[in-house]
Amino acid sequence: MGEVRAGGQFRPLEAGDPTTVASYRLAARLGSGGMGTVYLSYTPGGHPIALKTIRPELSEDPEFRRRFQQEVRAAQRVQGLYTAPVLDHDTEGTQPWLATAYVPGPSLHAAVAEHGALPLNSVLLLLAGVAEALSVIHGAGIVHRDLKPSNVLLAADGPRVIDFGIARAADATALTGTGVSIGTPAFMSPEQAAGKPVTPASDIFALGQVAAFAARGSGAYGDGPSHAVLYRIVHEEPDLSGLADELRFIERCLAKDPADRPSPAEVVALCQEASPTPLVQSGSWLPEAIGADITRRVSASAELLAERNKAAEAPTSATLPPPPTAPVTQLSSPSVDHGAQTIFAAPTTHSGPTTPPPPGPAGPPSTPYPPQSGPHTVPTGHQAPYPHQAPYPQPGAWQQPYPQGHPQGHAQGHPRPLPLPPPRRSNVGKWIGIGVAAVFGLGLLGSCASLVKGLTDSSSGSSSSSSGGTSTGSGGSSAESSESEPKADPKPVTFKGINIPGDYYVRFADSPPKPLDSDVGGAYEDDGDFYYYSDSLLGEKRLGSSSQKLVLLNNTQKGSLETCRNETRYSDYVKIGQVAKGSQMCVRTDSGHIGLVTFQGSAPSGDPSDYVSVDITVWRNAEEPTTEN
């Protein structure tokens, strides 16, 4: 996953790589991994960015989509000195992507692989910087889950932690068993390896592994097959041989019990205590060879941007001014959009109009103009009707000779022109006329048939009425009973396993009901047939409906359309503490839909996400809509 080749050149785009993503033109390939591919691009102001596109397999998983959107929003809140901030993103498009600030430095993995283990002072500064980054990340409610040497970049002024929280989006999706590796085995915590809940302490374990790798060039649990490494992580003690005594505190980070591991703030304090001199991040915190790599990356990025700008500014046939002999034209041709760059069609020298000019004053028939040998100007009050059409000739200007036999043509002594071929006759109008006539005829026949049927029915009704009261009474009774027949109940549609995040809602008219963000699609109290409200500060969580017609059924009631129609113990919402797995709620909406919501549970303890899981059965248009609210 090297970013720069020998000589300081970026890796070019490969076959199959996109050239643009949204409004960003991709300049080079930075690398690829289990989540996707990372490219180098630039903002309009020339600032380099790292743009990661997500793998198609992950993009097609709806659970990944939901979690990726949630994690990106959380990542935008992370603003630390040792993190790469999120600058832009698209979580809704065909291929999701995420743009962060580009860090012009090698990853810890690449630096150690090329130059060997880091000296003590560099390791302590690295540990303190990454611990500070974790403190900010955890403060935003995110667990990194995939902290490893390739996700720690070495910049001139300190380390940068990247990809925080993104592994959470892919974890526990349908793809975890299809060859997509979430997390790196050698840097997983024992609880993560065992499939137990992951907490911020799991990142501290990974930090201890990263520190051992930086100081020794290898992890604390050796190499080999993934299952062997994971077994040692869960059941054996770490191998910290060869570490300097000042780094022995790393063993605390690698404790099996998450409760025994230090916090990020404690790690920073331990680094300060272990350093013989005060720790200060500066431009010389890394070995000279790694500093030279950073310089090459900075230069390569600047050169690539200069080349791109030079290519964009170079004159082309699309921007060259018209030659002196070219006739005047209007630059009104449509623009062609090529990603982030708009190129306008260039004016061309005219060898004749592509379409005849509009009718002018009375005179000889309009015919194509011959090639022009000199400049042409547009008379006052006229404009060339199309970009590629010659302007109107001025009085006295040379014109096409008149046809043979024309008196002015003989008088002026013009040679006889070749006869012009007659215009081709189009049959389009004829077929359109035939089609219109056919439609009109069919409509007329239908009207006549309706009229005849109406007269027949009327006549039949009159004769029946006059034939006897018994027959009339019987027929009327039959009609009345037909009109009063109750409307058939709609068939239910059931959707299982719908996860609704906090402050999201669903609409019963959608198929399937898709969780909608209140901050984007409108407030849940106005448009949410069923919503989940969660206030982490006040500790208030509730389930409700904008219709204010929600009923929590008791254990003796069976959820059905009849039950939901008959229940009128309406409430605006129920608190999350009032429901348990299997609890059922009837919801009657203002649009006439009736829903039965079965509560299946909340996010498990230790999960940084906040959502409820429900099954929803919907009877659409089960009753007349109301406008009471």
Buried (B, 14 or more C-beta within 10 A) or exposed (E): EBBBEEEBEBBEBEEEBBEEBBEBBBBBBBBBBBBBBBBBBBBEEEEBBBBBBBBEBBBEBEBBBBBBBBBBBBBBEBEBEBBBEBBBBBBEEEBBBBBBBBBBBBBBBBBBEEBEBBBBBBBBBBBBBBBBBBBBBBEBBBBBBBBBBBBBBBBBBBBBBBBBBBBBBBBBBEBBEEEBBBBBBBBBBBBBBEEEBBBBBBBBBBBBBBBBBBBBBBBBBBEEEEEEBBBBBBEEEBBBEEBEEBBEBBBBBBBBEBEEBBBBEBBBBBBEEBBEEEBEBEEEBBBEEBBEBBBBBBEBBEEBBEEBEEEEEEEEEEEEEBEEEBBBBBEEBEEEEEBBEEEEBBBBEBEEBEEEBEEEEEEEEBBBBEEBEEEBEBEEEEEBBBBBBBBBBEEEEEBBBBBEEEEEBEEEEBEEEEEEEEEEEEEEEEEEEEEEEEEEEEEEEEEEEEEEEEEEEEEEEEEEEEEEEEEBEEEEEEEEEEEEEEEEEBEBBEBEEBBBBBBBBBBBBEEBBBBBBBEEBBEBBEBBBBBBBBEEEEEEBBBBBBBBBBBBBEEEBEBBBEBBBEBEEBEEBBEBEEBEEEBBBBBBBBBBBBBBBBBBBBBEEBBBBBBBBBBBBBBBEBBEEEEEE
